Amino acid sequence: MSNTALGTHPLAATVVLLALRAMRRSVLAAFGMLLPVAANLAAAYEANDSALAILRDNCLACHSKAASMSGLDLSTRESALKGGQRGPAILPGRAADSRL
């Protein structure tokens, strides 16, 4: 009987073990790269929820589809970007220049 078949080769177990370790390192590295992304997404969702709560509590009573004072509807992103009689309420990438 020959010891040259892959399953019985003396180095087969070592090769498989090294391959598994390399795969484990790759998976852990990929997961490690995803953690900051997940944290950023969580922060973005939290900021979005806060912004929506502020608009709901302070703006939408007068600036929504039902009551668009000055023609400004803040109930959707598109309508806020369109703006009202005084122009756009939001200028993406230019927060300091935005009316809102």
Helices and strands as residue ranges (DSSP letters): G 6-8, H 12-58, G 69-71, H 77-82, G 95-97
